[in-house]
Amino acid sequence: MRGEVRRLAMVTGAIFLALVLYLTYIQAVAGERLYLNPLNPRLALVEQQTVRGTIYDRAGRILARTVTVDGQFRREYPYGRAAAPVVGYVSGRFGSSGLEASRDGELLGLLGWQRFFNEGLRLAGKQARGNDLTLTLDADLQRRATDLLAGRRGAVVALDPRTGAVLVLASSPTFDPNHLEEEWPRINDPSSGSPLLNRAVQGLYPPGSVMKLVTATAALEADPAVLQRQFYCPGYLEVQGWKLTCPRAHGHLNFQEAMMYSCNVTFATLALEAGADKFKATADLYGFNKPLDFDLPVKESRVPEHLDANALAESSIGQGAVLATPLQMALVTAAVANRGIIMQPYLVARITSPGGQTLWQAQPRPLQVVAGAGVVDAIKDAMVATVKGGTATAAAIPGIQVAAKTGSAQNPGGLAHAWLVAMAPAQDPAIVVAVVVENAGAGGVAAAPIAREIMAAALRR
């Protein structure tokens, strides 16, 4: 009898201990996350009782603020459609998106000690207020990029390669969060082009020839003598009975000329020589096949795990199963601009309390070293030549040296997607831009003028 009682006591004690540990986990570890879950009905009540913090751009221009209408709090978005892909919206009916969703805790003052402080204010019948966000975004550049994309589907990403600060994160088509209720039927119409999709971070595209920056890195890291070699392009390359084609037969050319004229044969040859393992390892260093820590959810760019000769040749020119977001290709270009170092990209620069005290400030930090400075400098020189006399002449800015690479990514949905990645000034890049325009054909025609306008406007500042 005593043995049975002892066993019962042990089982009861174990269950009680497990319950205590689980409740501790819920309260101490997962409590904040569960509290901020959009499905939590208490959060909607807090929203009605709290002045949500203001969101500013890098120059202090207001992107989102709370106003009072008929005694009710309402969110107002001065930059409307332009800032919507970044800021998102807050709606009692449709939930939230963008930074309004990902930074909900800060904007409502629900993190750490502020949660209890604001709860005390609400219980005392006083007004609670969330924290303000200051972004790295340049609202005027964001609006300019949105205007340049108007009427077309695509995205523009611009960042400072020296720090990782994101200057532009534009997506088209977009929507006006000030009129969410009225626009909702259009937003949900299949023919509207998915305006709620932030193509800059969530759109996955075959990168086309801008992927040749990755291929070039793998080839030069494997064999620096590639820079002294001569190649021959008859207009096609046979790979295990399959024919990879070039836009034209380029004849004899060196590495720099292969970049200038975007020779598929040369870059596929280089990838095959370097090997699948080297190509994939280089892509991984650039950020493919891994999640990216960012202020907004980012789709994972990918290169196939297993690459036979055909798949490797296709992947080397950004076709086949390779997919990338515009942000990913901006980071690839930023590594070339920043002597082989990718800086951690960030969008929120500072969090400020209602009283104006800085609670948190972003600190630029390296994310990954992808290649030696000599390798990326050689790639950058080839990109400069591409602007001077190759496929990216439309990206040139008078008086400023620009480095760029074009891409025309074939896809089964119609015309090729037009890509361009660029940096300026080439000798000491202060801005990197990645542009994709869906079904627009040649990157040097459709994407280059957009990139040029964004870079020129940024450098004028």
Secondary structure by P-SEA (a helix, b strand, c coil): caaaaaaaaaaaaaaaaaaaaaaaaacccaaaaaaaccccaaaaaaaaacccbbbbcccccccbbbbbcccbbbbbbcccccccccccccccccccccccccccccccccccaaaaaaaaaaaacbbbbbbbbbbcccaaaaaaaaaaacccccbbbbbccccccccccccccbbbccccccccccccccccccccccccccccccccccaaaaaaaaaaaaccccccbbbbbccccccccbbbbcccccccccaaaaaaaccaaaaaaaaaaacaaaaaaaaaaaccccccccccccccccccccccaaaaaaaaaccccbbbcaaaaaaaaaaaaacccccccccccccccccccccbbbbbbbccccccaaaaaaaaaaaaaaaacccccccccccbbbbbbbbbbbcccccbbbbbbbbcccccccbbbbbbbccccccccccaaaaaaaaaaaaac
